[in-house]
Amino acid sequence: MTRLKRFEEFRFVGARDTMTVYDTDDSDQVEVIRARIEAEDLMSRKLLQTFGPDTLIEAQNRSFSPAT
């Protein structure tokens, strides 16, 4: 499985428009976020976010909800 281009070092990537965090080690979630990146141009609209530390807990501390 390949992580998202430009975010290869990060497991969790958040979409700021929906405040949803995606686990890029989960193939189903990767497909969802890739489709959104293409269809909604999230990259150029600067609506993607990573977290430090790269954990689900940190994403939730920043008010992101896990993708289902």
The first five atom37 places (N, CA, C, CB, O) and aatype in JSON, in Angstrom:
{
  "aatype": [12, 16, 1, 10, 11, 1, 13, 6, 6, 13, 1, 13, 19, 7, 0, 1, 3, 16, 12, 16, 19, 18, 3, 16, 3, 3, 15, 3, 5, 19, 6, 19, 9, 1, 0, 1, 9, 6, 0, 6, 3, 10, 12, 15, 1, 11, 10, 10, 5, 16, 13, 7, 14, 3, 16, 10, 9, 6, 0, 5, 2, 1, 15, 13, 15, 14, 0, 16],
  "atom_mask": [
    [1, 1, 1, 1, 1],
    [1, 1, 1, 1, 1],
    [1, 1, 1, 1, 1],
    [1, 1, 1, 1, 1],
    [1, 1, 1, 1, 1],
    [1, 1, 1, 1, 1],
    [1, 1, 1, 1, 1],
    [1, 1, 1, 1, 1],
    [1, 1, 1, 1, 1],
    [1, 1, 1, 1, 1],
    [1, 1, 1, 1, 1],
    [1, 1, 1, 1, 1],
    [1, 1, 1, 1, 1],
    [1, 1, 1, 0, 1],
    [1, 1, 1, 1, 1],
    [1, 1, 1, 1, 1],
    [1, 1, 1, 1, 1],
    [1, 1, 1, 1, 1],
    [1, 1, 1, 1, 1],
    [1, 1, 1, 1, 1],
    [1, 1, 1, 1, 1],
    [1, 1, 1, 1, 1],
    [1, 1, 1, 1, 1],
    [1, 1, 1, 1, 1],
    [1, 1, 1, 1, 1],
    [1, 1, 1, 1, 1],
    [1, 1, 1, 1, 1],
    [1, 1, 1, 1, 1],
    [1, 1, 1, 1, 1],
    [1, 1, 1, 1, 1],
    [1, 1, 1, 1, 1],
    [1, 1, 1, 1, 1],
    [1, 1, 1, 1, 1],
    [1, 1, 1, 1, 1],
    [1, 1, 1, 1, 1],
    [1, 1, 1, 1, 1],
    [1, 1, 1, 1, 1],
    [1, 1, 1, 1, 1],
    [1, 1, 1, 1, 1],
    [1, 1, 1, 1, 1],
    [1, 1, 1, 1, 1],
    [1, 1, 1, 1, 1],
    [1, 1, 1, 1, 1],
    [1, 1, 1, 1, 1],
    [1, 1, 1, 1, 1],
    [1, 1, 1, 1, 1],
    [1, 1, 1, 1, 1],
    [1, 1, 1, 1, 1],
    [1, 1, 1, 1, 1],
    [1, 1, 1, 1, 1],
    [1, 1, 1, 1, 1],
    [1, 1, 1, 0, 1],
    [1, 1, 1, 1, 1],
    [1, 1, 1, 1, 1],
    [1, 1, 1, 1, 1],
    [1, 1, 1, 1, 1],
    [1, 1, 1, 1, 1],
    [1, 1, 1, 1, 1],
    [1, 1, 1, 1, 1],
    [1, 1, 1, 1, 1],
    [1, 1, 1, 1, 1],
    [1, 1, 1, 1, 1],
    [1, 1, 1, 1, 1],
    [1, 1, 1, 1, 1],
    [1, 1, 1, 1, 1],
    [1, 1, 1, 1, 1],
    [1, 1, 1, 1, 1],
    [1, 1, 1, 1, 1]
  ],
  "atom_positions": [
    [[0.85, -1.17, 0.0], [0.0, 0.0, 0.0], [0.9, 1.24, 0.0], [-0.97, 0.0, 1.22], [1.91, 1.29, 0.7]],
    [[0.51, 2.21, -0.78], [1.27, 3.44, -0.88], [0.53, 4.55, -0.18], [1.54, 3.79, -2.34], [-0.68, 4.73, -0.36]],
    [[1.26, 5.3, 0.62], [0.65, 6.46, 1.27], [0.5, 7.59, 0.27], [1.49, 6.92, 2.49], [1.0, 7.51, -0.86]],
    [[-0.17, 8.63, 0.68], [-0.44, 9.76, -0.2], [0.84, 10.48, -0.59], [-1.4, 10.72, 0.47], [1.74, 10.67, 0.23]],
    [[0.9, 10.88, -1.85], [2.03, 11.66, -2.33], [2.11, 12.95, -1.53], [1.91, 11.95, -3.86], [1.09, 13.56, -1.23]],
    [[3.3, 13.36, -1.18], [3.61, 14.53, -0.35], [3.33, 14.29, 1.13], [2.83, 15.73, -0.82], [3.65, 15.14, 1.96]],
    [[2.73, 13.16, 1.48], [2.44, 12.84, 2.88], [2.94, 11.44, 3.22], [0.94, 12.97, 3.16], [2.38, 10.78, 4.1]],
    [[3.98, 10.98, 2.53], [4.48, 9.62, 2.72], [4.94, 9.34, 4.14], [5.61, 9.35, 1.77], [4.89, 8.2, 4.59]],
    [[5.38, 10.37, 4.84], [5.93, 10.21, 6.19], [4.84, 10.19, 7.27], [6.91, 11.33, 6.48], [5.14, 9.96, 8.44]],
    [[3.6, 10.43, 6.89], [2.53, 10.58, 7.86], [1.49, 9.49, 7.71], [1.88, 11.95, 7.73], [1.07, 9.16, 6.6]],
    [[1.07, 8.94, 8.84], [0.03, 7.92, 8.84], [-1.36, 8.56, 8.84], [0.18, 6.99, 10.04], [-2.26, 8.09, 8.15]],
    [[-1.52, 9.63, 9.62], [-2.83, 10.26, 9.75], [-2.84, 11.59, 9.02], [-3.19, 10.46, 11.23], [-1.98, 12.45, 9.22]],
    [[-3.85, 11.75, 8.15], [-4.02, 12.97, 7.36], [-5.45, 13.44, 7.55], [-3.69, 12.73, 5.83], [-6.4, 12.67, 7.41]],
    [[-5.59, 14.72, 7.89], [-6.92, 15.27, 8.13], [-7.4, 16.15, 7.0], [0.0, 0.0, 0.0], [-6.61, 16.83, 6.35]],
    [[-8.7, 16.14, 6.79], [-9.35, 17.03, 5.84], [-10.02, 18.14, 6.66], [-10.39, 16.27, 4.92], [-10.95, 17.87, 7.42]],
    [[-9.56, 19.35, 6.49], [-10.05, 20.46, 7.32], [-11.48, 20.86, 7.02], [-9.17, 21.65, 7.14], [-12.16, 21.4, 7.9]],
    [[-11.96, 20.61, 5.8], [-13.33, 21.02, 5.47], [-14.38, 20.21, 6.22], [-13.56, 20.9, 3.98], [-15.45, 20.72, 6.53]],
    [[-14.06, 18.95, 6.51], [-15.01, 18.08, 7.23], [-14.51, 17.71, 8.62], [-15.28, 16.82, 6.44], [-15.22, 17.06, 9.39]],
    [[-13.26, 18.14, 8.94], [-12.63, 17.81, 10.22], [-12.61, 16.28, 10.45], [-13.37, 18.51, 11.39], [-12.88, 15.79, 11.54]],
    [[-12.28, 15.57, 9.38], [-12.17, 14.11, 9.41], [-10.72, 13.73, 9.25], [-13.05, 13.46, 8.31], [-10.01, 14.3, 8.42]],
    [[-10.27, 12.75, 10.04], [-8.91, 12.27, 9.92], [-8.94, 10.88, 9.31], [-8.2, 12.26, 11.31], [-9.77, 10.04, 9.67]],
    [[-8.03, 10.64, 8.37], [-7.95, 9.37, 7.64], [-6.66, 8.66, 8.01], [-8.02, 9.6, 6.12], [-5.6, 9.28, 8.11]],
    [[-6.76, 7.35, 8.21], [-5.6, 6.5, 8.5], [-5.08, 5.99, 7.17], [-5.97, 5.31, 9.48], [-5.73, 5.17, 6.53]],
    [[-3.91, 6.45, 6.75], [-3.4, 6.07, 5.44], [-2.79, 4.67, 5.41], [-2.38, 7.07, 4.98], [-2.28, 4.24, 4.38]],
    [[-2.84, 3.97, 6.54], [-2.46, 2.56, 6.54], [-3.68, 1.66, 6.35], [-1.75, 2.21, 7.86], [-3.55, 0.44, 6.3]],
    [[-4.86, 2.26, 6.23], [-6.11, 1.54, 5.98], [-6.47, 1.75, 4.51], [-7.28, 2.04, 6.94], [-6.77, 2.87, 4.1]],
    [[-6.45, 0.69, 3.73], [-6.63, 0.81, 2.28], [-7.98, 1.43, 1.9], [-6.5, -0.54, 1.62], [-8.06, 2.17, 0.92]],
    [[-9.03, 1.13, 2.65], [-10.34, 1.72, 2.35], [-10.33, 3.23, 2.56], [-11.43, 1.07, 3.21], [-10.87, 3.98, 1.75]],
    [[-9.72, 3.67, 3.65], [-9.67, 5.1, 3.94], [-8.77, 5.85, 2.96], [-9.18, 5.33, 5.37], [-9.04, 6.99, 2.61]],
    [[-7.71, 5.2, 2.52], [-6.82, 5.82, 1.52], [-7.59, 6.08, 0.23], [-5.59, 4.92, 1.24], [-7.45, 7.15, -0.37]],
    [[-8.39, 5.13, -0.19], [-9.16, 5.31, -1.42], [-10.16, 6.45, -1.28], [-9.89, 4.03, -1.78], [-10.36, 7.21, -2.23]],
    [[-10.77, 6.58, -0.12], [-11.73, 7.67, 0.1], [-11.03, 9.02, 0.03], [-12.42, 7.51, 1.47], [-11.51, 9.93, -0.66]],
    [[-9.92, 9.18, 0.73], [-9.24, 10.48, 0.74], [-8.62, 10.79, -0.63], [-8.17, 10.51, 1.83], [-8.59, 11.94, -1.05]],
    [[-8.13, 9.78, -1.32], [-7.6, 10.02, -2.68], [-8.69, 10.52, -3.61], [-6.96, 8.74, -3.25], [-8.47, 11.44, -4.39]],
    [[-9.85, 9.91, -3.53], [-10.97, 10.34, -4.37], [-11.37, 11.78, -4.03], [-12.18, 9.39, -4.19], [-11.66, 12.57, -4.93]],
    [[-11.39, 12.11, -2.75], [-11.73, 13.47, -2.33], [-10.67, 14.46, -2.8], [-11.89, 13.54, -0.81], [-11.01, 15.56, -3.24]],
    [[-9.4, 14.08, -2.71], [-8.33, 14.98, -3.15], [-8.5, 15.32, -4.62], [-6.94, 14.35, -2.9], [-8.35, 16.47, -5.01]],
    [[-8.8, 14.32, -5.43], [-9.0, 14.55, -6.87], [-10.25, 15.34, -7.16], [-9.04, 13.23, -7.6], [-10.21, 16.34, -7.87]],
    [[-11.37, 14.89, -6.63], [-12.66, 15.5, -6.96], [-12.82, 16.9, -6.39], [-13.77, 14.63, -6.45], [-13.41, 17.77, -7.03]],
    [[-12.29, 17.13, -5.19], [-12.52, 18.39, -4.51], [-11.29, 19.29, -4.45], [-13.01, 18.13, -3.12], [-11.32, 20.36, -3.85]],
    [[-10.21, 18.84, -5.08], [-8.97, 19.63, -5.16], [-8.48, 20.08, -3.78], [-9.18, 20.85, -6.07], [-8.1, 21.24, -3.59]],
    [[-8.49, 19.15, -2.83], [-8.12, 19.48, -1.46], [-6.68, 19.95, -1.32], [-8.35, 18.28, -0.58], [-6.38, 20.78, -0.47]],
    [[-5.8, 19.42, -2.14], [-4.38, 19.77, -2.03], [-4.15, 21.24, -2.35], [-3.55, 18.89, -2.96], [-3.56, 21.96, -1.54]],
    [[-4.6, 21.69, -3.48], [-4.34, 23.09, -3.85], [-5.17, 24.06, -3.03], [-4.62, 23.3, -5.34], [-4.8, 25.23, -2.89]],
    [[-6.27, 23.61, -2.47], [-7.08, 24.46, -1.59], [-6.55, 24.47, -0.17], [-8.54, 23.99, -1.59], [-7.1, 25.12, 0.72]],
    [[-5.45, 23.73, 0.04], [-4.77, 23.67, 1.34], [-5.71, 23.24, 2.46], [-4.18, 25.03, 1.67], [-5.75, 23.84, 3.54]],
    [[-6.45, 22.17, 2.18], [-7.41, 21.65, 3.16], [-6.95, 20.33, 3.77], [-8.76, 21.47, 2.52], [-7.76, 19.63, 4.39]],
    [[-5.68, 19.97, 3.61], [-5.15, 18.76, 4.21], [-4.21, 19.13, 5.34], [-4.42, 17.89, 3.15], [-3.52, 20.14, 5.29]],
    [[-4.2, 18.31, 6.36], [-3.38, 18.58, 7.53], [-2.78, 17.29, 8.06], [-4.19, 19.28, 8.63], [-3.41, 16.23, 8.03]],
    [[-1.55, 17.4, 8.55], [-0.92, 16.29, 9.26], [-0.78, 16.68, 10.72], [0.47, 15.93, 8.64], [-1.09, 17.81, 11.1]],
    [[-0.33, 15.74, 11.53], [-0.3, 15.95, 12.97], [1.05, 15.58, 13.55], [-1.4, 15.15, 13.64], [1.71, 14.65, 13.07]],
    [[1.47, 16.28, 14.56], [2.71, 15.97, 15.25], [2.44, 15.98, 16.75], [0.0, 0.0, 0.0], [2.14, 17.04, 17.31]],
    [[2.55, 14.86, 17.39], [2.96, 13.57, 16.86], [1.88, 12.96, 15.95], [3.28, 12.61, 18.0], [0.7, 13.29, 16.05]],
    [[2.31, 12.07, 15.09], [1.47, 11.45, 14.08], [0.62, 10.34, 14.7], [2.32, 10.89, 12.91], [0.86, 9.15, 14.47]],
    [[-0.37, 10.75, 15.5], [-1.23, 9.78, 16.2], [-2.69, 10.18, 16.05], [-0.84, 9.67, 17.7], [-3.01, 11.35, 15.81]],
    [[-3.56, 9.21, 16.2], [-4.99, 9.48, 16.17], [-5.39, 10.35, 17.36], [-5.79, 8.16, 16.18], [-6.25, 11.22, 17.24]],
    [[-4.77, 10.12, 18.49], [-5.08, 10.92, 19.68], [-4.79, 12.4, 19.43], [-4.28, 10.41, 20.9], [-5.58, 13.26, 19.83]],
    [[-3.66, 12.7, 18.8], [-3.33, 14.1, 18.49], [-4.35, 14.7, 17.53], [-1.92, 14.21, 17.89], [-4.74, 15.86, 17.7]],
    [[-4.78, 13.94, 16.54], [-5.8, 14.44, 15.61], [-7.1, 14.74, 16.35], [-6.05, 13.41, 14.48], [-7.75, 15.75, 16.1]],
    [[-7.47, 13.86, 17.27], [-8.69, 14.07, 18.04], [-8.53, 15.27, 18.98], [-9.05, 12.82, 18.85], [-9.49, 16.0, 19.22]],
    [[-7.33, 15.49, 19.51], [-7.08, 16.68, 20.34], [-7.3, 17.97, 19.54], [-5.64, 16.65, 20.91], [-7.61, 19.01, 20.12]],
    [[-7.15, 17.9, 18.25], [-7.34, 19.06, 17.38], [-8.74, 19.06, 16.76], [-6.28, 19.07, 16.28], [-8.98, 19.72, 15.75]],
    [[-9.65, 18.32, 17.37], [-11.08, 18.29, 17.0], [-11.39, 17.54, 15.71], [-11.59, 19.67, 16.87], [-12.45, 17.76, 15.13]],
    [[-10.5, 16.67, 15.25], [-10.78, 15.85, 14.08], [-11.44, 14.55, 14.54], [-9.48, 15.56, 13.27], [-11.11, 14.01, 15.6]],
    [[-12.37, 14.06, 13.74], [-13.05, 12.79, 14.02], [-12.53, 11.73, 13.06], [-14.59, 12.93, 13.9], [-12.28, 12.03, 11.89]],
    [[-12.37, 10.49, 13.53], [-11.9, 9.42, 12.65], [-12.91, 9.12, 11.53], [-11.64, 8.15, 13.46], [-14.12, 9.17, 11.74]],
    [[-12.39, 8.82, 10.36], [-13.24, 8.41, 9.24], [-13.85, 7.05, 9.56], [-12.43, 8.36, 7.91], [-13.24, 6.22, 10.24]],
    [[-15.05, 6.83, 9.06], [-15.71, 5.55, 9.31], [-15.71, 4.69, 8.08], [-17.12, 5.75, 9.79], [-16.22, 3.57, 8.12]]
  ]
}
